Amino acid sequence: MFEYKSEVLDTIIKYGVKDNANDIDISKIDELINKRTEEGWEFVAHSFISNTLGPRNSILITFRKEKQTF
């Protein structure tokens, strides 16, 4: 059995005609995934959350790890 942890990571990624990811956002994503992996979490999935009214978007990142049973 697993337990799950989801986090929202705000980015400046705006996907459109001329917009794309930048090195800063990619580094933030890598940093979060590597940090959680060191804590024993396994990367499971991600979802892009578009904010059409603002300058930022978000990414929902989900991790899991084996649930400790006693």
NUDO-362863 format. One line per field, with one value per residue: residue in one letter; x, y, z of N, C-alpha, C in turn; residue number from 0. Coordinates in Angstrom, 1 decimal. Last residue first. Layout:
vexvo <- A_...
n_X <- X_...
n_Y <- Y_...
n_Z <- Z_...
ca_X <- X_...
ca_Y <- Y_...
ca_Z <- Z_...
c_X <- X_...
c_Y <- Y_...
c_Z <- Z_...
filum <- NUM_...
// end
This chain:
vexvo <- F_T_Q_K_E_K_R_F_T_I_L_I_S_N_R_P_G_L_T_N_S_I_F_S_H_A_V_F_E_W_G_E_E_T_R_K_N_I_L_E_D_I_K_S_I_D_I_D_N_A_N_D_K_V_G_Y_K_I_I_T_D_L_V_E_S_K_Y_E_F_M
n_X <- 2.7_3.6_4.2_3.7_6.0_5.1_4.8_3.8_2.9_2.5_1.1_2.3_1.0_1.8_1.6_0.2_-3.4_-5.4_-5.0_-3.1_-3.1_-1.3_-0.2_0.8_2.5_3.4_5.4_8.5_8.7_10.4_12.7_14.1_15.1_12.8_12.5_14.7_14.2_11.8_12.8_14.8_13.3_11.7_13.8_14.9_12.7_12.7_15.2_15.1_11.6_9.1_7.5_5.6_4.5_1.9_2.0_2.4_4.5_6.1_6.8_5.2_4.6_3.6_2.0_2.1_1.0_1.6_0.4_1.3_0.4_0.8
n_Y <- -1.4_0.0_2.8_2.8_3.8_6.8_9.3_12.5_14.8_18.2_20.6_23.7_26.8_30.1_33.7_36.0_35.3_34.1_31.4_29.2_25.6_23.2_20.0_17.4_14.3_11.4_10.2_9.8_8.7_9.6_9.8_12.1_12.1_12.7_15.4_16.5_15.9_17.4_20.1_20.3_20.1_22.5_24.4_24.0_24.8_27.6_28.4_27.8_27.8_26.8_29.4_31.3_32.0_30.8_29.1_28.6_29.8_29.4_30.2_28.3_26.7_23.5_21.7_18.3_15.3_12.1_9.0_5.7_2.3_-1.2
n_Z <- 10.8_7.7_5.8_2.4_-0.1_-1.7_-4.4_-5.8_-8.2_-8.9_-10.9_-11.8_-13.0_-14.2_-14.2_-14.9_-15.4_-16.8_-17.2_-15.9_-16.0_-14.8_-15.7_-13.6_-13.1_-11.1_-9.4_-7.7_-4.4_-1.5_0.1_0.1_-2.4_-3.8_-3.1_-4.4_-7.1_-7.5_-6.9_-9.0_-11.3_-11.0_-11.1_-13.6_-15.2_-14.5_-15.5_-18.3_-19.3_-21.7_-23.7_-26.2_-28.5_-28.4_-25.3_-22.0_-19.6_-16.7_-14.2_-11.6_-8.5_-7.7_-5.4_-4.6_-2.9_-1.9_-0.7_0.3_-0.7_0.0
ca_X <- 3.3_2.7_4.7_3.1_5.4_6.1_4.3_4.8_2.5_3.4_0.8_2.4_1.5_1.0_2.2_1.5_-2.2_-5.6_-5.1_-3.7_-3.0_-2.4_0.0_-0.3_2.4_2.7_4.4_7.7_8.9_9.2_12.0_13.2_16.1_13.4_11.5_14.6_15.3_11.8_11.7_15.1_14.3_11.1_12.8_15.7_13.2_11.5_14.8_16.0_12.9_9.7_7.9_6.1_5.9_2.6_1.3_2.4_3.2_5.9_6.5_6.2_4.3_4.9_1.8_2.5_1.0_1.9_0.7_0.7_1.2_0.0
ca_Y <- -2.0_-0.7_2.0_3.1_2.7_5.9_8.2_11.5_13.8_17.1_19.7_22.3_25.9_28.8_32.4_35.8_35.8_35.5_32.3_30.4_26.9_24.0_21.4_18.0_15.7_12.1_9.4_10.6_8.3_9.6_8.4_11.8_11.9_11.4_14.4_16.6_15.3_16.0_19.5_20.4_19.1_21.2_24.3_23.8_23.4_26.7_28.5_27.1_28.4_26.7_28.0_31.0_32.3_30.9_29.8_27.9_30.1_28.7_31.2_28.5_27.8_24.3_22.7_19.6_16.2_13.5_9.9_7.0_3.5_0.0
ca_Z <- 12.0_8.5_6.9_3.7_0.7_-1.1_-3.5_-5.3_-7.2_-9.0_-9.8_-12.1_-11.9_-14.2_-13.8_-15.5_-14.7_-16.4_-18.3_-15.4_-16.7_-14.4_-15.9_-14.4_-13.1_-12.2_-10.0_-8.7_-5.8_-2.3_0.0_1.3_-1.3_-4.0_-2.6_-3.0_-6.5_-7.7_-6.1_-7.5_-11.0_-11.1_-9.9_-12.4_-15.3_-14.2_-14.1_-17.4_-19.3_-20.4_-23.4_-24.8_-28.4_-29.6_-26.3_-23.3_-20.3_-17.9_-15.2_-12.6_-9.4_-8.0_-6.5_-4.4_-4.1_-1.6_-1.8_0.6_-0.8_0.0
c_X <- 2.5_3.4_3.6_3.7_4.9_5.3_5.5_4.1_3.6_3.0_1.7_2.1_1.6_1.6_1.2_2.1_-0.9_-4.3_-5.2_-3.8_-3.8_-2.3_-1.4_0.0_1.3_2.8_3.8_6.7_8.0_9.6_10.8_12.5_15.3_14.3_12.0_13.6_15.3_13.0_11.7_14.1_14.7_12.1_12.2_14.8_14.0_12.0_13.7_15.7_13.8_11.1_8.6_6.5_6.4_4.1_2.1_1.5_3.3_4.5_6.3_5.9_5.5_4.5_3.0_2.3_1.4_1.9_0.8_1.2_0.5_0.9
c_Y <- -3.1_-1.4_1.3_2.2_3.1_4.9_7.5_10.4_12.8_16.1_18.5_21.5_24.5_28.0_31.3_34.4_35.5_36.1_33.8_31.4_28.0_25.4_22.1_19.5_16.2_13.6_10.1_9.8_9.2_9.3_8.4_10.5_11.6_11.1_13.0_15.6_15.4_15.3_17.9_19.8_19.1_20.1_23.0_23.6_23.1_25.2_27.6_27.2_27.6_27.4_28.0_29.6_31.9_31.1_29.9_28.7_29.5_29.2_30.7_29.8_28.0_25.4_23.5_20.5_17.6_14.3_11.3_8.0_4.7_1.2
c_Z <- 12.5_9.7_7.6_4.7_2.0_-0.3_-2.8_-4.5_-7.0_-7.9_-9.9_-10.8_-12.5_-13.1_-14.0_-15.2_-15.4_-15.8_-18.0_-16.5_-16.0_-15.0_-15.6_-14.5_-13.9_-12.0_-11.2_-9.4_-6.7_-3.7_-0.9_1.2_0.0_-2.8_-2.8_-2.4_-4.9_-7.0_-6.3_-6.6_-9.5_-10.7_-9.9_-11.2_-14.0_-14.2_-13.7_-15.9_-18.3_-20.5_-22.1_-24.6_-27.0_-29.5_-27.6_-24.2_-21.7_-18.5_-16.6_-13.4_-10.3_-9.0_-6.6_-5.6_-3.7_-2.9_-1.2_-0.4_-0.1_0.0
filum <- 69_68_67_66_65_64_63_62_61_60_59_58_57_56_55_54_53_52_51_50_49_48_47_46_45_44_43_42_41_40_39_38_37_36_35_34_33_32_31_30_29_28_27_26_25_24_23_22_21_20_19_18_17_16_15_14_13_12_11_10_9_8_7_6_5_4_3_2_1_0
// end
